[in-house]
Amino acid sequence: MAKLSFTSNPEPTVGIELELGIVDEKSMELSNSFEKLGSRLPKSAGECFKPELMQSVMEINTDVCQTIAQAEADLRRKLQLVEQAADAEDLRLWWGATHPFSRWEEQAVTPNERYYGLVDSLQELARRLVTFGLHVHVGVDSGDKAVMVCDRILRHLPALLALSSSSPYWEGRDTGLHSFRSKVMEGLPTAGLPTLMRNWSEYVWLVSHMEETGFINTIREIWWDVRPHHNFGTVEVRVCDMPGNLEDTLTIAALIQCLVKALSEEIDDGAYQHDCHPMMVAQNKWRAARFGRDAKLVDSYSFEVQTVSQVVQQLYGELAPIADELGCSDYLARCPAMAERPSWASRQRELSEQLGSQEAMVRQLTADSRVTPVKS
Protein backbone atom coordinates (compact mmCIF):
# COMPACT_ATOMS: atom_id res chain seq x y z
CA MET A 1 0.00 0.00 0.00
CA ALA A 2 1.05 3.62 -0.43
CA LYS A 3 2.62 5.32 2.56
CA LEU A 4 0.01 6.66 4.97
CA SER A 5 0.66 10.32 5.68
CA PHE A 6 -1.45 12.17 8.22
CA THR A 7 -2.71 15.57 7.09
CA SER A 8 -1.93 17.87 10.00
CA ASN A 9 -4.90 19.91 11.16
CA PRO A 10 -3.80 22.80 13.42
CA GLU A 11 -7.34 23.59 14.62
CA PRO A 12 -10.04 21.37 16.21
CA THR A 13 -12.26 21.73 13.15
CA VAL A 14 -15.50 19.78 13.06
CA GLY A 15 -17.24 17.81 10.32
CA ILE A 16 -20.54 15.94 10.70
CA GLU A 17 -21.85 13.02 8.65
CA LEU A 18 -25.53 12.04 8.87
CA GLU A 19 -26.82 8.70 7.60
CA LEU A 20 -30.57 9.05 7.06
CA GLY A 21 -33.06 6.47 5.89
CA ILE A 22 -35.19 7.19 2.82
CA VAL A 23 -38.80 6.14 3.39
CA ASP A 24 -41.92 6.04 1.26
CA GLU A 25 -44.43 8.72 2.25
CA LYS A 26 -47.43 6.34 2.10
CA SER A 27 -46.14 3.09 3.57
CA MET A 28 -43.34 4.57 5.74
CA GLU A 29 -41.18 1.63 4.63
CA LEU A 30 -37.62 2.10 3.44
CA SER A 31 -37.46 3.02 -0.23
CA ASN A 32 -34.57 2.18 -2.58
CA SER A 33 -34.68 5.73 -3.92
CA PHE A 34 -31.24 7.27 -3.50
CA GLU A 35 -30.77 7.86 -7.24
CA LYS A 36 -34.25 9.34 -7.60
CA LEU A 37 -33.65 11.66 -4.64
CA GLY A 38 -30.10 12.50 -5.64
CA SER A 39 -31.13 13.47 -9.16
CA ARG A 40 -33.06 16.43 -7.73
CA LEU A 41 -30.10 17.78 -5.75
CA PRO A 42 -27.58 20.31 -7.08
CA LYS A 43 -24.78 18.68 -9.06
CA SER A 44 -22.43 21.29 -7.60
CA ALA A 45 -22.92 19.76 -4.15
CA GLY A 46 -20.38 17.06 -4.99
CA GLU A 47 -19.56 14.88 -2.00
CA CYS A 48 -22.12 16.51 0.29
CA PHE A 49 -24.86 14.00 -0.62
CA LYS A 50 -23.43 10.51 -0.91
CA PRO A 51 -24.78 7.00 -1.46
CA GLU A 52 -24.20 4.27 1.09
CA LEU A 53 -24.15 0.48 0.73
CA MET A 54 -27.94 0.36 0.38
CA GLN A 55 -30.01 2.53 -1.93
CA SER A 56 -32.42 3.34 0.92
CA VAL A 57 -29.80 5.50 2.68
CA MET A 58 -28.44 8.99 2.04
CA GLU A 59 -25.32 10.37 3.68
CA ILE A 60 -25.31 14.13 4.20
CA ASN A 61 -21.96 15.72 5.02
CA THR A 62 -20.98 19.16 6.22
CA ASP A 63 -18.03 21.03 4.85
CA VAL A 64 -15.07 21.48 7.20
CA CYS A 65 -16.38 23.82 9.89
CA GLN A 66 -14.68 25.83 12.61
CA THR A 67 -17.64 25.76 14.99
CA ILE A 68 -20.79 23.77 15.72
CA ALA A 69 -22.82 26.86 14.78
CA GLN A 70 -21.24 26.79 11.30
CA ALA A 71 -22.03 23.07 11.07
CA GLU A 72 -25.65 23.75 12.05
CA ALA A 73 -26.07 26.40 9.34
CA ASP A 74 -24.45 24.06 6.81
CA LEU A 75 -26.67 21.11 7.73
CA ARG A 76 -29.87 23.14 7.82
CA ARG A 77 -29.22 24.40 4.31
CA LYS A 78 -28.48 20.92 2.97
CA LEU A 79 -31.36 19.27 4.82
CA GLN A 80 -33.76 21.82 3.38
CA LEU A 81 -32.59 20.87 -0.11
CA VAL A 82 -33.02 17.17 0.59
CA GLU A 83 -36.43 17.65 2.18
CA GLN A 84 -37.62 19.65 -0.85
CA ALA A 85 -36.37 16.91 -3.16
CA ALA A 86 -38.01 14.24 -1.00
CA ASP A 87 -41.34 16.11 -1.02
CA ALA A 88 -41.27 16.15 -4.82
CA GLU A 89 -40.78 12.37 -4.89
CA ASP A 90 -43.25 11.49 -2.10
CA LEU A 91 -40.42 10.46 0.20
CA ARG A 92 -39.46 11.26 3.80
CA LEU A 93 -36.25 11.11 5.85
CA TRP A 94 -35.92 8.76 8.82
CA TRP A 95 -33.79 9.90 11.77
CA GLY A 96 -33.10 6.67 13.65
CA ALA A 97 -30.38 4.04 13.65
CA THR A 98 -32.50 1.14 12.35
CA HIS A 99 -35.82 1.21 10.56
CA PRO A 100 -38.48 -0.27 12.85
CA PHE A 101 -40.13 -2.68 10.42
CA SER A 102 -38.57 -2.71 6.94
CA ARG A 103 -36.78 -5.96 6.07
CA TRP A 104 -33.11 -5.92 5.14
CA GLU A 105 -33.70 -8.57 2.47
CA GLU A 106 -35.76 -6.01 0.51
CA GLN A 107 -33.02 -3.36 0.38
CA ALA A 108 -31.08 -3.03 -2.88
CA VAL A 109 -27.31 -2.66 -2.97
CA THR A 110 -26.07 0.58 -4.53
CA PRO A 111 -24.58 -0.24 -7.97
CA ASN A 112 -20.93 0.36 -7.18
CA GLU A 113 -17.95 -1.94 -7.67
CA ARG A 114 -16.71 -1.40 -4.10
CA TYR A 115 -20.10 -2.17 -2.59
CA TYR A 116 -20.53 -5.28 -4.74
CA GLY A 117 -17.10 -6.38 -3.55
CA LEU A 118 -18.09 -5.88 0.09
CA VAL A 119 -21.22 -7.97 -0.34
CA ASP A 120 -19.23 -10.70 -2.08
CA SER A 121 -16.68 -10.70 0.73
CA LEU A 122 -18.96 -10.30 3.76
CA GLN A 123 -22.09 -11.99 2.38
CA GLU A 124 -25.09 -11.73 4.74
CA LEU A 125 -23.15 -9.60 7.22
CA ALA A 126 -23.05 -6.90 4.53
CA ARG A 127 -26.56 -7.46 3.17
CA ARG A 128 -28.14 -6.93 6.59
CA LEU A 129 -26.16 -3.71 7.14
CA VAL A 130 -29.27 -1.52 6.97
CA THR A 131 -28.29 0.84 9.78
CA PHE A 132 -27.85 4.58 10.15
CA GLY A 133 -25.19 6.30 12.24
CA LEU A 134 -23.77 9.68 13.16
CA HIS A 135 -20.06 10.26 12.47
CA VAL A 136 -18.21 13.30 13.84
CA HIS A 137 -14.72 14.37 12.71
CA VAL A 138 -12.55 16.63 14.85
CA GLY A 139 -9.22 18.00 13.61
CA VAL A 140 -5.94 17.13 15.36
CA ASP A 141 -2.39 18.16 14.54
CA SER A 142 -0.55 14.85 14.09
CA GLY A 143 -0.97 11.16 13.47
CA ASP A 144 0.51 10.32 16.86
CA LYS A 145 -1.98 12.68 18.48
CA ALA A 146 -4.87 11.11 16.55
CA VAL A 147 -3.95 7.61 17.71
CA MET A 148 -3.49 8.71 21.33
CA VAL A 149 -6.84 10.52 21.33
CA CYS A 150 -8.50 7.38 19.94
CA ASP A 151 -7.08 5.39 22.87
CA ARG A 152 -8.05 7.96 25.49
CA ILE A 153 -11.56 8.54 24.21
CA LEU A 154 -12.44 4.84 24.42
CA ARG A 155 -13.79 5.10 27.95
CA HIS A 156 -16.20 7.83 26.86
CA LEU A 157 -17.70 5.94 23.91
CA PRO A 158 -20.36 4.07 25.95
CA ALA A 159 -21.80 7.36 27.21
CA LEU A 160 -21.94 8.69 23.65
CA LEU A 161 -23.76 5.55 22.53
CA ALA A 162 -26.19 5.78 25.43
CA LEU A 163 -26.97 9.42 24.62
CA SER A 164 -27.61 8.68 20.94
CA SER A 165 -29.33 5.27 21.20
CA SER A 166 -32.22 5.09 18.74
CA SER A 167 -32.52 1.54 17.40
CA PRO A 168 -34.84 -0.62 19.52
CA TYR A 169 -36.57 -2.38 16.63
CA TRP A 170 -35.45 -4.81 13.94
CA GLU A 171 -37.82 -6.04 11.22
CA GLY A 172 -40.89 -5.26 13.31
CA ARG A 173 -39.63 -6.89 16.50
CA ASP A 174 -38.67 -5.15 19.72
CA THR A 175 -35.11 -6.34 20.30
CA GLY A 176 -35.12 -5.35 23.97
CA LEU A 177 -32.07 -3.17 23.27
CA HIS A 178 -31.81 0.58 22.90
CA SER A 179 -29.08 0.30 20.24
CA PHE A 180 -29.48 -2.79 18.10
CA ARG A 181 -27.49 -1.01 15.38
CA SER A 182 -24.34 -1.32 17.48
CA LYS A 183 -24.76 -5.10 17.58
CA VAL A 184 -25.34 -5.29 13.81
CA MET A 185 -22.18 -3.26 13.23
CA GLU A 186 -20.19 -5.52 15.56
CA GLY A 187 -20.97 -8.42 13.23
CA LEU A 188 -18.42 -6.99 10.79
CA PRO A 189 -14.87 -8.32 11.22
CA THR A 190 -13.29 -4.85 11.49
CA ALA A 191 -15.97 -2.94 13.41
CA GLY A 192 -16.65 -2.28 17.06
CA LEU A 193 -14.10 -1.08 19.58
CA PRO A 194 -10.61 -0.57 18.12
CA THR A 195 -7.48 -2.26 19.30
CA LEU A 196 -5.25 -0.20 21.57
CA MET A 197 -2.37 1.47 19.68
CA ARG A 198 0.45 3.59 21.02
CA ASN A 199 1.40 5.80 18.07
CA TRP A 200 0.94 6.51 14.38
CA SER A 201 3.68 4.07 13.40
CA GLU A 202 1.88 1.19 15.10
CA TYR A 203 -1.39 2.14 13.40
CA VAL A 204 0.30 2.31 9.97
CA TRP A 205 1.93 -1.08 10.58
CA LEU A 206 -1.43 -2.62 11.48
CA VAL A 207 -3.26 -1.21 8.45
CA SER A 208 -0.40 -2.18 6.12
CA HIS A 209 -0.32 -5.70 7.51
CA MET A 210 -4.09 -6.10 7.07
CA GLU A 211 -3.92 -4.94 3.45
CA GLU A 212 -0.83 -6.94 2.52
CA THR A 213 -2.32 -10.14 3.90
CA GLY A 214 -5.62 -9.54 2.08
CA PHE A 215 -7.63 -9.19 5.27
CA ILE A 216 -8.95 -5.86 3.96
CA ASN A 217 -8.80 -4.35 0.48
CA THR A 218 -8.58 -0.74 1.61
CA ILE A 219 -8.31 1.29 4.80
CA ARG A 220 -11.95 2.26 4.25
CA GLU A 221 -12.90 -1.26 5.40
CA ILE A 222 -11.90 -0.47 8.99
CA TRP A 223 -15.17 0.52 10.65
CA TRP A 224 -14.07 0.99 14.26
CA ASP A 225 -16.16 3.01 16.73
CA VAL A 226 -13.38 5.61 16.61
CA ARG A 227 -10.51 5.84 14.15
CA PRO A 228 -7.89 8.23 12.80
CA HIS A 229 -8.69 9.68 9.37
CA HIS A 230 -5.38 10.43 7.67
CA ASN A 231 -6.78 12.33 4.66
CA PHE A 232 -8.91 14.70 6.72
CA GLY A 233 -6.45 14.99 9.61
CA THR A 234 -9.12 14.08 12.14
CA VAL A 235 -10.25 11.73 14.83
CA GLU A 236 -13.53 10.25 13.56
CA VAL A 237 -16.00 9.14 16.25
CA ARG A 238 -18.39 6.60 14.71
CA VAL A 239 -19.97 4.88 17.74
CA CYS A 240 -23.19 6.90 17.79
CA ASP A 241 -26.63 5.86 16.63
CA MET A 242 -28.38 8.43 14.45
CA PRO A 243 -30.21 10.71 16.93
CA GLY A 244 -33.85 11.56 16.29
CA ASN A 245 -33.41 15.18 15.27
CA LEU A 246 -30.88 17.83 14.33
CA GLU A 247 -30.81 19.49 17.77
CA ASP A 248 -29.68 16.34 19.57
CA THR A 249 -27.23 15.60 16.76
CA LEU A 250 -25.55 18.97 17.23
CA THR A 251 -25.50 18.55 21.02
CA ILE A 252 -23.63 15.25 20.71
CA ALA A 253 -21.30 16.72 18.07
CA ALA A 254 -20.42 19.56 20.47
CA LEU A 255 -19.67 17.05 23.22
CA ILE A 256 -17.38 15.11 20.88
CA GLN A 257 -15.55 18.22 19.66
CA CYS A 258 -14.96 19.33 23.27
CA LEU A 259 -13.81 15.86 24.31
CA VAL A 260 -11.27 15.60 21.49
CA LYS A 261 -9.87 19.06 22.22
CA ALA A 262 -9.66 18.35 25.96
CA LEU A 263 -7.82 15.06 25.37
CA SER A 264 -5.52 16.75 22.87
CA GLU A 265 -4.59 19.38 25.44
CA GLU A 266 -3.96 16.68 28.07
CA ILE A 267 -1.53 14.98 25.69
CA ASP A 268 0.26 18.27 25.03
CA ASP A 269 0.53 18.86 28.77
CA GLY A 270 2.14 15.45 29.28
CA ALA A 271 -0.62 13.72 31.24
CA TYR A 272 -0.04 10.07 32.15
CA GLN A 273 -2.13 7.58 30.19
CA HIS A 274 -4.02 5.45 32.70
CA ASP A 275 -5.07 2.44 30.66
CA CYS A 276 -8.78 1.65 30.81
CA HIS A 277 -9.19 -2.10 30.46
CA PRO A 278 -10.76 -2.98 27.08
CA MET A 279 -13.12 -5.43 28.79
CA MET A 280 -14.42 -2.64 31.02
CA VAL A 281 -15.14 -0.46 28.00
CA ALA A 282 -16.81 -3.39 26.21
CA GLN A 283 -19.05 -4.10 29.20
CA ASN A 284 -20.02 -0.42 29.47
CA LYS A 285 -20.77 -0.36 25.75
CA TRP A 286 -23.01 -3.40 26.15
CA ARG A 287 -24.90 -1.69 28.98
CA ALA A 288 -25.31 1.42 26.83
CA ALA A 289 -26.63 -0.66 23.93
CA ARG A 290 -28.96 -2.63 26.19
CA PHE A 291 -30.31 0.14 28.45
CA GLY A 292 -29.60 3.43 26.64
CA ARG A 293 -29.79 6.43 28.97
CA ASP A 294 -30.91 4.15 31.81
CA ALA A 295 -27.57 2.29 31.75
CA LYS A 296 -25.35 2.05 34.82
CA LEU A 297 -21.77 2.68 33.67
CA VAL A 298 -18.62 1.80 35.60
CA ASP A 299 -15.96 4.52 35.81
CA SER A 300 -12.75 3.14 34.30
CA TYR A 301 -10.57 4.88 36.91
CA SER A 302 -12.54 4.78 40.18
CA PHE A 303 -14.72 1.72 39.36
CA GLU A 304 -17.66 3.68 40.72
CA VAL A 305 -21.04 2.82 39.19
CA GLN A 306 -22.70 5.90 37.73
CA THR A 307 -25.84 6.71 35.80
CA VAL A 308 -25.51 8.14 32.30
CA SER A 309 -26.87 11.41 33.68
CA GLN A 310 -24.12 11.53 36.31
CA VAL A 311 -21.43 10.75 33.72
CA VAL A 312 -22.69 13.46 31.38
CA GLN A 313 -23.08 16.02 34.15
CA GLN A 314 -19.47 15.40 35.21
CA LEU A 315 -18.25 15.69 31.62
CA TYR A 316 -20.19 18.91 31.18
CA GLY A 317 -18.51 20.42 34.23
CA GLU A 318 -15.07 19.44 32.98
CA LEU A 319 -15.64 20.52 29.39
CA ALA A 320 -17.50 23.82 29.91
CA PRO A 321 -14.27 25.91 29.71
CA ILE A 322 -13.33 24.10 26.48
CA ALA A 323 -16.78 24.84 25.07
CA ASP A 324 -16.23 28.54 25.78
CA GLU A 325 -13.02 28.41 23.73
CA LEU A 326 -14.73 26.57 20.87
CA GLY A 327 -17.81 28.78 20.86
CA CYS A 328 -20.20 25.89 21.45
CA SER A 329 -21.28 26.58 25.06
CA ASP A 330 -24.97 26.81 24.16
CA TYR A 331 -24.83 23.41 22.45
CA LEU A 332 -22.86 21.66 25.18
CA ALA A 333 -25.17 23.11 27.84
CA ARG A 334 -27.99 20.97 26.44
CA CYS A 335 -26.16 17.73 27.35
CA PRO A 336 -27.27 17.34 31.00
CA ALA A 337 -30.96 17.82 30.18
CA MET A 338 -30.61 15.52 27.18
CA ALA A 339 -29.19 12.77 29.42
CA GLU A 340 -32.19 13.11 31.76
CA ARG A 341 -34.76 12.63 28.99
CA PRO A 342 -35.86 9.24 27.65
CA SER A 343 -33.67 8.02 24.79
CA TRP A 344 -34.90 8.08 21.22
CA ALA A 345 -35.29 4.31 21.52
CA SER A 346 -37.65 4.82 24.47
CA ARG A 347 -39.57 7.47 22.58
CA GLN A 348 -40.01 5.15 19.61
CA ARG A 349 -41.47 2.51 21.93
CA GLU A 350 -43.75 4.97 23.72
CA LEU A 351 -45.06 6.47 20.46
CA SER A 352 -45.65 3.04 18.92
CA GLU A 353 -47.83 2.15 21.89
CA GLN A 354 -49.65 5.48 21.98
CA LEU A 355 -50.34 5.59 18.23
CA GLY A 356 -51.05 1.90 17.84
CA SER A 357 -48.43 0.97 15.25
CA GLN A 358 -44.81 1.35 14.24
CA GLU A 359 -45.94 2.84 10.92
CA ALA A 360 -47.77 5.65 12.72
CA MET A 361 -44.72 6.21 14.92
CA VAL A 362 -42.41 6.53 11.89
CA ARG A 363 -44.87 8.93 10.27
CA GLN A 364 -44.92 11.10 13.40
CA LEU A 365 -41.15 11.14 13.89
CA THR A 366 -40.34 11.84 10.23
CA ALA A 367 -42.63 14.87 10.48
CA ASP A 368 -41.20 16.02 13.83
CA SER A 369 -37.58 15.79 12.64
CA ARG A 370 -37.99 18.04 9.61
CA VAL A 371 -36.07 21.31 9.51
CA THR A 372 -38.75 22.76 7.18
CA PRO A 373 -42.47 22.34 7.86
CA VAL A 374 -44.54 20.02 5.70
CA LYS A 375 -46.42 21.89 3.00
CA SER A 376 -50.16 21.57 3.43
N, C-alpha and C positions, 0 to 999 in steps of 0.2 A: 504494500500500500504506500501511497505518497506520505511524506513526512507530515505529521500533524502539528501545525503551528497555531498557537492560541492568539487570537486577535485581541490585543490589549484594549481594555475599555476603562478610561481613567475616571469615569463617573458612574454612579449606581443607576444607570438608565433603566427604564422598565419597558417591557413589551408583553402584551397579553394575547393569548390565543384562545378563542372560544370554539368548542365543537358543539354544534347545535343540530338536533334532529329536524328533518324535514317531514312534516305530516300533512296528510290530506285533510282539507277543511271539513269535509262531510263525515268521513269515517273516523278521523283522528288517528288513523294508523300511519305508520311510517310509509313514506312515498319515495320511490327510487327516482327522484326528480332533480338531482343536482344539475344536470346539463340544462334542463328546461329553466331552472331558476337562474343559473349562471349566465344563460344567454341574454337575460334582461339586465345584467349588471354592466357597468362601464368597463370597456376593454382596457382602459387606461389604469384600472385598479390593480392590474398585475397579480402579485402574490397575496393580495389582501383577502381574496375569496378563493379558497382552495378546496379541491376535492379530498376526500379521505378514502379509506379502503372500500367503504360501501357508498352507493349512490344516494342513500337516504341521509347523508351527513354533509354539512357544510362547515368548513373551518373559516373563521373570520379573525384576521390578525390586525393588530395595531401596527403603526409605524414605530420606530424607535422613539420613545418619549422620555422627557426629563422628569416628569411628574405624573402622579396618578390623575390629576385634573386634566392634563393633556391627553392621557389615555382615555379618560371618560369622554371628552369632546370627540376624539377620534372614533371611538366605538359607537357613540350615539349617531354620528353622521353615517357610518357604514351600516349600522343596524337599520336605520331609516330606509336606506337604499334597498336592503334585502327585504324588509317588510313590505315595501311598495311592490317589489318584484313578486313576492309571494302572494300578495293580494291579487295581483293580475293573473296568477296561475291557480287560484283557489287552494293555496297552500298556507301553512302556518309553521312557526318555529317552536321547537320543544326545548325548554331549558330544564334538563334533568339528565342524570348520568346513564340511565337505561330507559327504554320506552316500556311503559307498564304492561302492554299486552301484545304488541307486534312480535311476530316470530322471526328469529334470525334466519331460518331457512328461506324466507321469502325476500330477503334483501339481496340485491344484485351487486356484484363486485364492480367497481369502477374500471372501465377498460383502460388499463395501464400495465405496461410490461412488468414494472416493479411489483404492483399489487398481485398480478397473476402469479408471479414468482413466489410471493409470500404465501399465497393460498396453496400452491403446489408443495411448498416446503413444510408449512405448518398444518395443512389440511383443516380438520374441523376446528382446531384452536383458532385459526384465522377466520374461518367462515362464521363463527359465532361472535366475532369481535364487533358487536353492534353496541358500542358504548360511547359515551360522550364525556370528555374531561375538560378541565381548565388547566392551562399551562401558563406559567408566569416566568419570564426571563428578567434577570437583574444583572447589570453590568458589573464586572470585576476586572482588576488590572493585570492579572497574570494567570497562567495555567495552574501554577502551584497554588495560588490563592483559590481558584475555582475548585480544585480538588479538596483542599482543606475545608472550605465552606460546605461542600457536599457532605463531608464526614461530620462536621459539627452540627449541621442542621438536621441530621437524622432523627435526633431525639424529639424534634418539634413536629415531624411529619404526622404522627398520629393525631395531634391536636388540629392540624390543618385538615386532615381527612374528616375528623369528627365535625368540624365547623361546616364543611361543604357537603356532607353526606346527603345524597338525593336519589338513591337507586334501591328502593325496597322491593320492587317488583321485577319479575322475569317471566315473560310469556304468559302473563295473566295471573301468575301465582305470587303470593306474598312469601318472599324468601325468608322472612324473619330477621333479615339484616337491614341496616340502614345504608350500607354501601356494598351492594352486590357487584357493582362494576369493578371494585378493587379485587375481588376474587376472580372475576373473569380475566382481568389483566394479568393476574399472577399465574394464570395457566400458560402464559407465553414463557419460553425458556430464558429470555433475557429481560424480563420485567420484574416488578416488585422492588424491594429494597436493594440498593446497590451493595457491592462488596466494599469493605473498607480499603482505602488507598491512601498513601502517605504524601504523594507528590505527583506532578504532571508526568514525570518520566515513568512512574509505575502505571499510570493510566494509559499512556501511549503504548507501553509494552503490552498491557492486557488487550487493548483493542487490536493491535498489530497481530498478536498471537491468535486471537479469535478469527481474524480475517484470513491469515495465512493457513490456518488449519481447516478453513471452510466452515467453521461454526456459524459465522455470519457472512453475508455478502458485502455489507457496508456498515459503517458506523451508525447509520440511521436505524439499524435493527436492534439497537440497544434502547430499551424502553423503560429504564429504571425510573423509580419515583422521583429521583433528583439526579441530574447529570450535568457535567460541564458541556457547554456548546462552543466548540473552538472557533467556528466561523463568526458567530455573533459576539464572542467574548463575554459570555454570560454563564451564570448558574441558572439552569432551567428546572423549576419545581413543577413536577408532573403528577403528584400524588392526589390532587384534588378531584372530587366529583365536580360535575358542572352544576354550580348553584342555580337556584330557581329564578333569579332575576339579576339585572345589571348592578343594582345597588350592592347586593351581597358579594357579587363578583369583585367589585372594586374594593370593598372592605377587605376581603381576603388578599387581594393583590397588594394592598397597602401594607398589610401585616407581613407579607413575604418580602417586599422591598425593604422594609425596616429591619427584618430579621437578617437578611443577607448583609446589609450595611453594618449592622451591629457586630455580626460575626467577623466581617472583614476588618473592622477596627480592632477587635480583640486580637486577631492574628497580627496586625501591625504593631500592637502594643506588647506582643510577646507573651500572651496568656498561655498557660499550660493546658494541653489537650487532655482532659479527663475522659478516657474512653467510656462510652456508654455501650453496654454489652448488646450485640446485635439481637440476641434472643429477647432482651427486655424491650427493645424497640418493636420487634415483631409481635410480641404479646400485646403491647399497647396499640399497635396498628390493628390487630384482630379485634380488640375491644372497641376501637373507634368504628370499625366496619360493622360490628355486630350491634352496638348500642348508640352510635351517633353521638349527639351532644349529651346523652345520659351516661356515657362511658365513665368508668373510674380508671384513671391513668396513673401509672406508677412513675414518680420522679426518678430519672436515671441517676441522679447524684445522691439524693437523700433517702430514696426508696419510700418516700411518703406517698400514700394514695390520695389523689386529688380528683375533684370533678373537673370536667372540661371548663366550666365557668371559672373555677379557681385558677386553672392553668392560664387561661386567656387573660384574666384580670391581672395576674402576676406579669405576664408578658407585656400587657399594655403599660403597666407602671414602669417597666424597664425600658420600653421602646419609645415612650412619649417624647423624650428629648430628641431622639433620632427622627421621629416624625416631624418635629418642628424644623429640623434642618432640611428635610426632604420636601416640606410643604404639603404634607399629607395628614396633618393632625386631625382634620375634620373626618377623614375617612377612617383612620385608625381608631378614633374615639367611638366608632360604632361597634367595635369588636365586643366589648363586655356585654352590651345589650343583646347582640346577635347570639352570643354563647348561651344566654339565658332563655332565648326563644326555642320552641320546638324546631327540630331540623326540618329540612325540606322533605326528607323521607317521611317524617311524622305527619307533615302537612298533607302529603299525598295520600297517606292512609286515612287521615281524618276527613279530607274532602271526598274521597271515594265512598266512605260510609255515609256522609251527609247527603251527597248527591245521588247515591244509589248505583253508581257504576264508575269504572275506571275511565271509560270514554268521556263521561261528563266531567270528571276531574281533569283530564287532559285538556278538554275544551276550555275549562275555566282558567287553568294555569297558563295556557298559551295566550289567552286574552290578557291576563294580569301581567304577564312578563313583557308585553310590548312596550317599546319606547315611543311609539306613535299610536294614538287611539284608533280603534277600528272604525272605518267609515261606515256610516249607517245608510 
